[in-house]
Amino acid sequence: MKAILTTIGKDQVGIIAGVSHFLAEKKINISDVSQTIMNGYFTMMMMVEIQEEQTEFTTLTRQLDELGKQLGVEIKIRREEIYDAMHQL
Amino acid sequence: METEKIKETIHMISDENLDVRTITMGISLLDCIDSDSTVACEKIYQKITTKAKHLVEVGRQIEVEYGIPIINKRISVTPIAIIAAASSDKDYFKYAKTLDKAAKNLGVNFIGGFSALVQKGYQTGDLKLIRSLPRVLAETDLVCASVNIGSTRSGINMDAVAEMGKIIKQASERSFMTNTKMVVFCNAVEDNPFMAGAFHGVGERDTVINVGVSGPGVVKHALEEVKGEPIDVVAETIKKTAFKVTRMGQLVGTIAAERLGVPFGIVDLSLAPTPAVGDSVAQILEEIGLEQVGTHGTTAALALLNDAVKKGGIMACSQVGGLSGAFIPVSEDAGMIAGVNSGSLNIEKLEAMTAVCSVGLDMIAVPGKTPAETIAAMIADEAAIGMINNKTTAVRVLPIQGKDVGDTVEFGGLLGHAPVMAVNAASSAAMIQRGGLIPAPIHSFKN
């Protein structure tokens, strides 16, 4: 399944490293990435591909929540369809 | 990856209170009818707990996977007055208890359908159900009730209007919360996912998933971007925003229906406020350019809002239904409460607003001493607006015992708090006591 992972927070050392390290550990592939600083906030969006049989979404969400707390940012993951649905017919 | 669109969606959910207000499973109980009420209740319990077994679980899954809050998981059933009519029970409390127990067992937020449709008269079960209402509302927790007393096609049943005035009054004497769970309708719809007025119409499929989306905050935010622009730009902006919000409802509904193995019914896009800051319909009207809701221009602004919401929603999903439009419950909307407290908004203005919005006089606290006939007359006025204008109108007024104008009553949670509002002191009793039927209007004869 494709999902969009968003990371928003105060810019600091190690955010990208922290997030991509976590994803690599979970064997989650990053297929696209975009990163900017908006109003002083670090904003990163990643499109990731999750093997459904490998990863339970609820657990993943909780782990990302914890990772976000460690890194001092907010990390959210949502299945891609919600973004498509809202903006495309 | 279209980052701008992703940002917009996230912003709507995180900062503007965009949510799926409810996933409501409609369940037909027609196959549970039995002349023995114990057997009927057992069938009802089994059917509801089987069909909706995974409703709460699926709702939670979708919340996690799509990161969209789903505030309520609910059930609506066939009006119980029809289901219970075959039994010889003197009241239908037992049926209500069964619904309550099933809802609690499943962990849903509410179960609607303790209802009667009496727009033209009473069948065997109707009056028994209506007279059970005060006890049912006081002694169950999750059961919601509704009574349809009028329609454009059949007129207004003034006997039922008078009866409902008395029932509301009696229910209020048991507890101030009872009437929050009951709605009196004219032109009730059969696929409404919103409470307290949801029931599963007899023309519906056996089981169906209906979804209610909300998002007044999203609309208000969008309008902040078009300050000072002509009013048609306002309408266009609301329409586009409504489209996006409804698309999300369509997605959530489709997924929920698929996972539950139940057909998908309708999306009801209703701007339903909550007491949370920035989740107010009144504030949308103020954003359009009113100093305070209730002032001159409020009805026009609301008419525009209600219509633009429908137009945006209709294109966005396969089937729009329910009430779709804007809700104006007083206690649940911080802007409405402020309007009442400042003296800008009163019942008379709210009544005018109900002629152009999707519902009616909703969540309005009135003094406990208000006579039953006055409450009945308020219902009659609302029903007349619905009947003549071919629209749904609803009344959820709450007489609060021991409180008077100027007092405030706290309902808690999504129901918020309400200032007790003044009603007209002149009596309507003689009119209400006449009873009978207000004939259907001339424009109902379309055949």
Interface residues (C-beta under 8 A of the other chain):
Chain A: I4 T6 D32 S34 T36 T43 M45 M47 F57 T58 T61 K76 I77 R78 R79 E81 I82 Y83 A85 M86 H87
Chain B: M1 E2 T3 K5 I6 K7 E8 T9 I10 Q61 V64 E65 Y66 G67 I68 K244 R247 M248 Q250 L251
